[in-house]
């Protein structure tokens, strides 16, 4: 019989888990918005490093070890972003929905389909 995996946590559950993790370690004193934004930037750079010098094809098909490293860096980016959203009281899913609506206006399908130019160049 196949083994069942636990359902993926929601962003809200993950955010609460991360808050408790930080509180247990008394890290709130270090988790200022500035510090979290800086840490987020560092982790994003570490994610970029996983793809440095790869061709487009190589980057689309990482090996097992490379994929694991990519997953860990992506998780770090997500965790710092969630922690920053918690500290600032930002509802990340709502903010993302608002931003998607803005982008839909900036990049109408008729002008943007198959086109990588910035909205101001369409």
Beta strands, then each sheet from edge to edge (+ up, - down):
end
